[in-house]
Amino acid sequence: MPRLLSLLLAAGLALPCAAQEADDALGALLAERGVWPATAEAPAPSPADGAGDLVIAALNFLDVRYHRGGNSASEGFDCSGFTRHVVSSVLGITLPRRSAEQAQQAGLPPVSRQSLKPGDLVFFNTLKRAFSHVGIYIGDGRFVHAPRSGQQVRVERMDTPYWSRRFDGARRVTPTAGS
């Protein structure tokens, strides 16, 4: 069983004091892989809204290869296939297939850059059209996504010049969004 999935299960099934230990273990693992700074607080599970579960599930797919039109870990993901898969598997909400359609999905309220929370979908203009790329915000100015052909699912900072200039907006996914 992948180490992140083990931590997810431990955190989801643990008592409150054990959940803190699982959060610390998650932070240590992410720092070890260079995904998260050792001094920053790691994304923590949030049983109330599922956001923490989205983050942890998304991070479980780090290093899965990019595949245009891909919808699964076995075949690889493109950006919208990745977000669609994670949201569906964690919250049971089926998002549209394309990133621009996900940005327009009813029930996903817009979120400002200053109000981002872990689990929010973040959208970028990477193909000279709005909402052409999507990822999942994980906190501390970082997001996880399937970037492009020849790459793998990875975490990046939103404040780099490339991503900062291309930020189009964000949407909040909640367990009731698909209702």
Secondary structure, DSSP 8 states (H G I E B T S, - for coil): --HHHHHHHHHHHS-HHHHHHHHHHHHHHHHHTTSS-TTS------TTTSHHHHHHHHHTTTT-BB-TT-EETTTEE-HHHHHHHHHHHHH-----SSHHHHHT-TT--EE-GGG--TT-EEEE--SSSTT-EEEEEEETTEEEE--STT-B-EEEETTSHHHHHHEEEEE---TTTT-
